Amino acid sequence: KTIEFTGALHATVVKQVRLKNPSNKTLMYNAILVGRDADDFSLPKGNTFTIAPRRQTSINVEFTSRFLRPAEAVLLLISKSVGGIGGATLTFSLKSEVKHIEPADILKCKSPCYEL
């Protein structure tokens, strides 16, 4: 699945990934961001999380754009074994698009057009 981050240049966009645990056992995952632009994406709540039996949880993924070009990375969710059971490894493609540019500041200058 692809998660798209759309916003202004230098803005931070947050998306949530919702995971469900249909089993009767607790699942534990370790999240890793890999790829060319992985440094522009972050997991503010940490890289390890647990999903209780028959429950769901949401992971926040943040992206801050630094360049006009699209950024790409992959979110890997690797299961850790808890009590002999492990979940499937999950992958999500992360892509960004800068839709507009907000000015950082506006400066007014006054200068003569010509001097002898």
N, C-alpha and C positions, 0 to 999 in steps of 0.2 A: 504494500500500500504506500502511496505517496502523500506526504503532508506538505502543503504549500504555505509558505510564509510570504504575505504580501503587505507592503507598507512603504513608508517614506524612508529616504536615505538617512542613516544614523538613528532611526527609530528602533525600539525594541518591540518585537512581536512575540506573543506567547500563545502556544497551542497546547491543547491537552490530548493525551493519548489515554484512552480508557481501556483497561484490561479486566477481564472477568475470569474468575476461577470457578469452573463448574464442578470440580472434584471435591472429595471429602477431606483432602489433605491440604496443608498450608504450602503455598508456593513461594519461593524466594527467587528474585531476579537481580542480576547485575547488569547495569546499562552502560554501554560504551558508545561513544561517538567517534566515527572514523571517516576518513575521506579528505579530499582537497581542502575543504573549508570547514572542517570540524571545529576549529578554534572559534568560529563565529557563532556556534550553537552551544547551549549550555543546559544543564539539568540543575536548577536552583535548589531542589530538595534533596540532592545527593544522588549517588549512582546505585545504591542498593535499596530495594524495597521488598515488602512482603505482602502477599495477598492471602487473606484468611479464607478458609473453606467456604464455598458457596457465596463469596462476596466479590466486589469489584473495587478497583482503585484507579485513580487518575494520576498520570505523570505529566508535569509541566515541562515543556521544551521551549526554551527562549532562543530567539535569534536577533542579533543586532547587526544591521547592514553597515558595512564599511566601504563598499564599492558599488558602482552602478551595475556591474556584471552580475548575472545570477550566481548564487552560491549553491553548492551541493554537498551533501554529506549523507551518511547512513547511521541510523540508530539501531544498534544491536542489543537485544535483550536476551541474555544468556541465563538459563535456569541453573540455580544451585540446588543440590539435592537436600531435602529436608525430610528426615524420617524414611529414607529410601525411595522417595518419589521425586521426580523432576519434571518440569514442564517442557514444552517445546521451545526451541530457540526462535525468536521473532525478529524480523527485520523490517524497518521502515525507511523509505527513501525521503530525505528532507531536501526541499528545493525552495529557493527564494526568488522574489521578483520585486524590484524597486519600481513603484508606480509613480511617485512624484518626489520632488526635492523641495524641502522647506529651507528658506534662507536662514543662516545662522545669525545674521545681523544686517542692518542696513546703515550705511554710512553716507552722510551728505558732505560733499566737499565743495568749496567755493574757491575758484582760482581764475586769474585773468587769462584770457585766451591768447594774448600776445604781449610781449614786452620788448622794447627797443634795447 
